[in-house]
Amino acid sequence: MRCFENIAKLIRTKRINHPKGYSQSELSHLLGYKNGQFISNVERALCNIPLKMLTRVSEVLDIDPIELKSAILKDQEITLENYLEKGRKQQSSVQKEAEVAQTVM
């Protein structure tokens, strides 16, 4: 799973189902961006929403701040799990290399 998948799904769903049915470009402009690429990137889980924009996103898309917070925290938990798992694998690999090196000596 990508690191920003939960926020991506939430933003896309809220944008499409909003009574005004914002396009990516319209939503981007409402948030102060020049084109729709920013929202496209968010909805494809390529990037997260900057913290300074969270209140505005919540207001424009009528997202309950608790729901927004929940999506962000889930994404952060996944990011941490991925990072820690990668670290465990690297540490295990280093330990195996050290064991092999000692048996050769």
PyMOL commands that place a pseudoatom at each C-alpha (Angstrom):
pseudoatom trace, name=CA, resn=MET, resi=1, chain=A, elem=C, hetatm=0, pos=[0.000, 0.000, 0.000]
pseudoatom trace, name=CA, resn=ARG, resi=2, chain=A, elem=C, hetatm=0, pos=[1.228, 3.495, -0.805]
pseudoatom trace, name=CA, resn=CYS, resi=3, chain=A, elem=C, hetatm=0, pos=[1.970, 5.809, 2.071]
pseudoatom trace, name=CA, resn=PHE, resi=4, chain=A, elem=C, hetatm=0, pos=[-0.861, 8.250, 1.324]
pseudoatom trace, name=CA, resn=GLU, resi=5, chain=A, elem=C, hetatm=0, pos=[-3.574, 5.822, 0.209]
pseudoatom trace, name=CA, resn=ASN, resi=6, chain=A, elem=C, hetatm=0, pos=[-6.144, 6.657, 2.915]
pseudoatom trace, name=CA, resn=ILE, resi=7, chain=A, elem=C, hetatm=0, pos=[-6.007, 10.416, 2.420]
pseudoatom trace, name=CA, resn=ALA, resi=8, chain=A, elem=C, hetatm=0, pos=[-6.059, 9.869, -1.357]
pseudoatom trace, name=CA, resn=LYS, resi=9, chain=A, elem=C, hetatm=0, pos=[-9.277, 7.844, -1.172]
pseudoatom trace, name=CA, resn=LEU, resi=10, chain=A, elem=C, hetatm=0, pos=[-10.900, 10.323, 1.203]
pseudoatom trace, name=CA, resn=ILE, resi=11, chain=A, elem=C, hetatm=0, pos=[-10.094, 13.383, -0.927]
pseudoatom trace, name=CA, resn=ARG, resi=12, chain=A, elem=C, hetatm=0, pos=[-11.194, 11.716, -4.168]
pseudoatom trace, name=CA, resn=THR, resi=13, chain=A, elem=C, hetatm=0, pos=[-14.456, 10.453, -2.665]
pseudoatom trace, name=CA, resn=LYS, resi=14, chain=A, elem=C, hetatm=0, pos=[-15.307, 13.781, -1.041]
pseudoatom trace, name=CA, resn=ARG, resi=15, chain=A, elem=C, hetatm=0, pos=[-14.430, 15.753, -4.189]
pseudoatom trace, name=CA, resn=ILE, resi=16, chain=A, elem=C, hetatm=0, pos=[-16.518, 13.565, -6.503]
pseudoatom trace, name=CA, resn=ASN, resi=17, chain=A, elem=C, hetatm=0, pos=[-19.490, 13.274, -4.125]
pseudoatom trace, name=CA, resn=HIS, resi=18, chain=A, elem=C, hetatm=0, pos=[-19.495, 16.941, -3.116]
pseudoatom trace, name=CA, resn=PRO, resi=19, chain=A, elem=C, hetatm=0, pos=[-22.717, 18.743, -4.142]
pseudoatom trace, name=CA, resn=LYS, resi=20, chain=A, elem=C, hetatm=0, pos=[-20.641, 21.017, -6.386]
pseudoatom trace, name=CA, resn=GLY, resi=21, chain=A, elem=C, hetatm=0, pos=[-18.792, 18.041, -7.916]
pseudoatom trace, name=CA, resn=TYR, resi=22, chain=A, elem=C, hetatm=0, pos=[-15.451, 19.805, -8.141]
pseudoatom trace, name=CA, resn=SER, resi=23, chain=A, elem=C, hetatm=0, pos=[-12.991, 18.836, -10.851]
pseudoatom trace, name=CA, resn=GLN, resi=24, chain=A, elem=C, hetatm=0, pos=[-9.390, 18.336, -9.788]
pseudoatom trace, name=CA, resn=SER, resi=25, chain=A, elem=C, hetatm=0, pos=[-8.553, 21.669, -11.377]
pseudoatom trace, name=CA, resn=GLU, resi=26, chain=A, elem=C, hetatm=0, pos=[-11.389, 23.507, -9.602]
pseudoatom trace, name=CA, resn=LEU, resi=27, chain=A, elem=C, hetatm=0, pos=[-10.412, 22.081, -6.236]
pseudoatom trace, name=CA, resn=SER, resi=28, chain=A, elem=C, hetatm=0, pos=[-6.768, 22.935, -6.812]
pseudoatom trace, name=CA, resn=HIS, resi=29, chain=A, elem=C, hetatm=0, pos=[-7.695, 26.544, -7.622]
pseudoatom trace, name=CA, resn=LEU, resi=30, chain=A, elem=C, hetatm=0, pos=[-9.860, 26.785, -4.496]
pseudoatom trace, name=CA, resn=LEU, resi=31, chain=A, elem=C, hetatm=0, pos=[-6.834, 25.656, -2.499]
pseudoatom trace, name=CA, resn=GLY, resi=32, chain=A, elem=C, hetatm=0, pos=[-4.568, 28.222, -4.142]
pseudoatom trace, name=CA, resn=TYR, resi=33, chain=A, elem=C, hetatm=0, pos=[-2.776, 26.020, -6.668]
pseudoatom trace, name=CA, resn=LYS, resi=34, chain=A, elem=C, hetatm=0, pos=[-2.458, 27.000, -10.330]
pseudoatom trace, name=CA, resn=ASN, resi=35, chain=A, elem=C, hetatm=0, pos=[-3.547, 23.715, -11.918]
pseudoatom trace, name=CA, resn=GLY, resi=36, chain=A, elem=C, hetatm=0, pos=[-5.127, 20.359, -11.139]
pseudoatom trace, name=CA, resn=GLN, resi=37, chain=A, elem=C, hetatm=0, pos=[-1.842, 18.484, -10.926]
pseudoatom trace, name=CA, resn=PHE, resi=38, chain=A, elem=C, hetatm=0, pos=[-1.628, 18.883, -7.157]
pseudoatom trace, name=CA, resn=ILE, resi=39, chain=A, elem=C, hetatm=0, pos=[-4.994, 17.212, -6.524]
pseudoatom trace, name=CA, resn=SER, resi=40, chain=A, elem=C, hetatm=0, pos=[-4.202, 14.587, -9.139]
pseudoatom trace, name=CA, resn=ASN, resi=41, chain=A, elem=C, hetatm=0, pos=[-1.014, 13.744, -7.249]
pseudoatom trace, name=CA, resn=VAL, resi=42, chain=A, elem=C, hetatm=0, pos=[-2.864, 13.607, -3.921]
pseudoatom trace, name=CA, resn=GLU, resi=43, chain=A, elem=C, hetatm=0, pos=[-5.592, 11.349, -5.337]
pseudoatom trace, name=CA, resn=ARG, resi=44, chain=A, elem=C, hetatm=0, pos=[-2.990, 8.991, -6.825]
pseudoatom trace, name=CA, resn=ALA, resi=45, chain=A, elem=C, hetatm=0, pos=[-1.325, 8.802, -3.393]
pseudoatom trace, name=CA, resn=LEU, resi=46, chain=A, elem=C, hetatm=0, pos=[1.888, 10.337, -4.719]
pseudoatom trace, name=CA, resn=CYS, resi=47, chain=A, elem=C, hetatm=0, pos=[1.947, 13.114, -2.145]
pseudoatom trace, name=CA, resn=ASN, resi=48, chain=A, elem=C, hetatm=0, pos=[0.195, 14.245, 0.986]
pseudoatom trace, name=CA, resn=ILE, resi=49, chain=A, elem=C, hetatm=0, pos=[-1.666, 17.454, 1.686]
pseudoatom trace, name=CA, resn=PRO, resi=50, chain=A, elem=C, hetatm=0, pos=[0.559, 20.033, 3.409]
pseudoatom trace, name=CA, resn=LEU, resi=51, chain=A, elem=C, hetatm=0, pos=[-0.425, 20.609, 7.026]
pseudoatom trace, name=CA, resn=LYS, resi=52, chain=A, elem=C, hetatm=0, pos=[-1.084, 24.290, 6.361]
pseudoatom trace, name=CA, resn=MET, resi=53, chain=A, elem=C, hetatm=0, pos=[-3.795, 23.271, 3.827]
pseudoatom trace, name=CA, resn=LEU, resi=54, chain=A, elem=C, hetatm=0, pos=[-5.707, 20.793, 6.019]
pseudoatom trace, name=CA, resn=THR, resi=55, chain=A, elem=C, hetatm=0, pos=[-8.170, 23.303, 7.440]
pseudoatom trace, name=CA, resn=ARG, resi=56, chain=A, elem=C, hetatm=0, pos=[-8.935, 24.703, 3.988]
pseudoatom trace, name=CA, resn=VAL, resi=57, chain=A, elem=C, hetatm=0, pos=[-9.399, 21.217, 2.478]
pseudoatom trace, name=CA, resn=SER, resi=58, chain=A, elem=C, hetatm=0, pos=[-11.706, 20.320, 5.349]
pseudoatom trace, name=CA, resn=GLU, resi=59, chain=A, elem=C, hetatm=0, pos=[-13.784, 23.463, 4.775]
pseudoatom trace, name=CA, resn=VAL, resi=60, chain=A, elem=C, hetatm=0, pos=[-13.995, 23.247, 0.969]
pseudoatom trace, name=CA, resn=LEU, resi=61, chain=A, elem=C, hetatm=0, pos=[-14.902, 19.547, 0.844]
pseudoatom trace, name=CA, resn=ASP, resi=62, chain=A, elem=C, hetatm=0, pos=[-17.001, 19.535, 4.031]
pseudoatom trace, name=CA, resn=ILE, resi=63, chain=A, elem=C, hetatm=0, pos=[-14.796, 16.892, 5.636]
pseudoatom trace, name=CA, resn=ASP, resi=64, chain=A, elem=C, hetatm=0, pos=[-15.157, 16.356, 9.354]
pseudoatom trace, name=CA, resn=PRO, resi=65, chain=A, elem=C, hetatm=0, pos=[-11.746, 17.209, 10.856]
pseudoatom trace, name=CA, resn=ILE, resi=66, chain=A, elem=C, hetatm=0, pos=[-11.835, 13.949, 12.839]
pseudoatom trace, name=CA, resn=GLU, resi=67, chain=A, elem=C, hetatm=0, pos=[-12.312, 11.967, 9.617]
pseudoatom trace, name=CA, resn=LEU, resi=68, chain=A, elem=C, hetatm=0, pos=[-9.429, 13.837, 7.996]
pseudoatom trace, name=CA, resn=LYS, resi=69, chain=A, elem=C, hetatm=0, pos=[-7.217, 13.253, 11.026]
pseudoatom trace, name=CA, resn=SER, resi=70, chain=A, elem=C, hetatm=0, pos=[-8.073, 9.551, 11.028]
pseudoatom trace, name=CA, resn=ALA, resi=71, chain=A, elem=C, hetatm=0, pos=[-7.065, 9.116, 7.367]
pseudoatom trace, name=CA, resn=ILE, resi=72, chain=A, elem=C, hetatm=0, pos=[-3.783, 10.941, 7.945]
pseudoatom trace, name=CA, resn=LEU, resi=73, chain=A, elem=C, hetatm=0, pos=[-2.962, 8.912, 11.063]
pseudoatom trace, name=CA, resn=LYS, resi=74, chain=A, elem=C, hetatm=0, pos=[-3.661, 5.629, 9.247]
pseudoatom trace, name=CA, resn=ASP, resi=75, chain=A, elem=C, hetatm=0, pos=[-1.296, 6.706, 6.485]
pseudoatom trace, name=CA, resn=GLN, resi=76, chain=A, elem=C, hetatm=0, pos=[1.378, 7.673, 9.007]
pseudoatom trace, name=CA, resn=GLU, resi=77, chain=A, elem=C, hetatm=0, pos=[1.017, 4.311, 10.742]
pseudoatom trace, name=CA, resn=ILE, resi=78, chain=A, elem=C, hetatm=0, pos=[1.551, 2.520, 7.420]
pseudoatom trace, name=CA, resn=THR, resi=79, chain=A, elem=C, hetatm=0, pos=[4.580, 4.699, 6.697]
pseudoatom trace, name=CA, resn=LEU, resi=80, chain=A, elem=C, hetatm=0, pos=[6.103, 3.856, 10.083]
pseudoatom trace, name=CA, resn=GLU, resi=81, chain=A, elem=C, hetatm=0, pos=[5.387, 0.139, 9.691]
pseudoatom trace, name=CA, resn=ASN, resi=82, chain=A, elem=C, hetatm=0, pos=[7.013, 0.126, 6.247]
pseudoatom trace, name=CA, resn=TYR, resi=83, chain=A, elem=C, hetatm=0, pos=[10.041, 2.010, 7.540]
pseudoatom trace, name=CA, resn=LEU, resi=84, chain=A, elem=C, hetatm=0, pos=[10.487, -0.255, 10.551]
pseudoatom trace, name=CA, resn=GLU, resi=85, chain=A, elem=C, hetatm=0, pos=[10.050, -3.405, 8.465]
pseudoatom trace, name=CA, resn=LYS, resi=86, chain=A, elem=C, hetatm=0, pos=[12.677, -2.179, 6.020]
pseudoatom trace, name=CA, resn=GLY, resi=87, chain=A, elem=C, hetatm=0, pos=[15.025, -1.523, 8.939]
pseudoatom trace, name=CA, resn=ARG, resi=88, chain=A, elem=C, hetatm=0, pos=[14.446, -5.010, 10.368]
pseudoatom trace, name=CA, resn=LYS, resi=89, chain=A, elem=C, hetatm=0, pos=[15.197, -6.603, 7.000]
pseudoatom trace, name=CA, resn=GLN, resi=90, chain=A, elem=C, hetatm=0, pos=[18.391, -4.583, 6.627]
pseudoatom trace, name=CA, resn=GLN, resi=91, chain=A, elem=C, hetatm=0, pos=[19.499, -5.452, 10.147]
pseudoatom trace, name=CA, resn=SER, resi=92, chain=A, elem=C, hetatm=0, pos=[18.783, -9.143, 9.547]
pseudoatom trace, name=CA, resn=SER, resi=93, chain=A, elem=C, hetatm=0, pos=[20.785, -9.033, 6.329]
pseudoatom trace, name=CA, resn=VAL, resi=94, chain=A, elem=C, hetatm=0, pos=[23.752, -7.417, 8.082]
pseudoatom trace, name=CA, resn=GLN, resi=95, chain=A, elem=C, hetatm=0, pos=[23.623, -10.024, 10.858]
pseudoatom trace, name=CA, resn=LYS, resi=96, chain=A, elem=C, hetatm=0, pos=[23.603, -12.869, 8.325]
pseudoatom trace, name=CA, resn=GLU, resi=97, chain=A, elem=C, hetatm=0, pos=[26.581, -11.354, 6.512]
pseudoatom trace, name=CA, resn=ALA, resi=98, chain=A, elem=C, hetatm=0, pos=[28.452, -11.077, 9.822]
pseudoatom trace, name=CA, resn=GLU, resi=99, chain=A, elem=C, hetatm=0, pos=[27.671, -14.715, 10.652]
pseudoatom trace, name=CA, resn=VAL, resi=100, chain=A, elem=C, hetatm=0, pos=[28.880, -15.850, 7.236]
pseudoatom trace, name=CA, resn=ALA, resi=101, chain=A, elem=C, hetatm=0, pos=[32.043, -13.788, 7.604]
pseudoatom trace, name=CA, resn=GLN, resi=102, chain=A, elem=C, hetatm=0, pos=[32.776, -15.381, 10.997]
pseudoatom trace, name=CA, resn=THR, resi=103, chain=A, elem=C, hetatm=0, pos=[32.313, -18.923, 9.687]
pseudoatom trace, name=CA, resn=VAL, resi=104, chain=A, elem=C, hetatm=0, pos=[34.760, -18.207, 6.868]
pseudoatom trace, name=CA, resn=MET, resi=105, chain=A, elem=C, hetatm=0, pos=[37.458, -17.067, 9.331]
for i in range(1, 105): cmd.bond("trace and resi %d" % i, "trace and resi %d" % (i + 1))
show_as sticks, trace
zoom trace
